[in-house]
Amino acid sequence: MIVYLIRRFGQSVLSIAAMAVLVFLGVYAIGNPIDVLINPEATQAEIAATTARLGLDRPLYEQFGIFVWNALHGDLGNSFVYGRPAVDIILDRLPATMELAFVALILSVGLGVPLGVWAGLRPDSIAGRTIMGGSILGFSLPNFWQGMLLILIFAVLLGWLPAGGRGETTEFLGMRVSFLTLDGLSHLILPAINLALFKMSLIIRLARANTREVCLQDYVKFARAKGLSGRRVVLVHILKNIMIPVVTIIGLELGSMVAFAIVTETVFAWPGMGKLLIDSINLLDRPVIVAYLMLTVLIIVTINFVVDVIYSLLDPRIGLSEMKG
């Protein structure tokens, strides 16, 4: 197990290093932020001074060396627009994105697993077919379109929920959160549902497929033959055995929710990292873009590592098979 974890940790470090190279080249080799940041009527001397101050007059390889050295010390540069450390700006927005992602994940799992198990136990029933039909819609509808549809129905036509923003926040564990206030919770509902719909559909289909497979196993048939109640069979024998692949998907999807909450945050004006990224791209604020991408990569790699650990604890054969391979 220790060898397996060390190998996984090494792979995570290599992934972060490879993504650092790709992120730097992809961001710093495209566009010229001076064209956006400086007054069009500025003199050549002013342009040269601004370029030198931002370090953009140095060769690309030298900029990369400085970037790596500073990144190892937790410094990803100062924002061209805000004049503050890019990491601090990202961390200011991180709680809003993480709150949105976790609430969406709770909705996805809390509704997706029971609905998937129900559809797997009764695949030919009206409820089972309806659940699977709904999951197809969740896969098919564009994220931005369903977001605007939610706003139209629940904010404009019915007036039940606000259309955007984060609402009132309060401090919790040193962070500003909105789910602990009534106003903040009302602002959180629509973007969380919008972000959760696709992931919920994925979990429904995965849970249904695994439930159908587990129901055919001999130990489930034997449990039913012993006269165990249907509830006990489902909770002890079926649910426990479908959770290994579900846990893996949940971990991966949490990372993707954090990374791809951009559309939801833009549609609902949610003040998270995704909206900040869009604003920074429009302004060519390279340090903020790089800080966002690197932090997102770090979050995803960390989540994947934790999922691997949980996966190996749920099924120790995985670690053994990795060591044999």
Buried (B, 14 or more C-beta within 10 A) or exposed (E): BEEBBEBBEEBBEEBBEEBBEEBBEEBBEEEEBBEEBBEEEBEEEEBEBBBEEBEBEBEEEEBBEBBEEEBEEEBBBBBBBBEEBBBEBBBBBBBBBBBBBBBBBEBBBEBBBBBBBBBBBEBEEEEBEEBBEBBEEBEEBEBEEBBBEBBEEBBEEEEEBBBBBBBBBEEEEEBBBBBEBEBBBBBBBBBBBBBBBBBBBBBBBBBBBBBBBBBEEEEBEEBBEEEBEEEEBBEEBBBEBBBBBBBBBBBBBBBBBBBBBBBBBBBBBBBBBBBBBEEBBEBBBBBBBBBBBBBBBBBBBEBBBEBBBBBBEBEEEBBEEBEEE
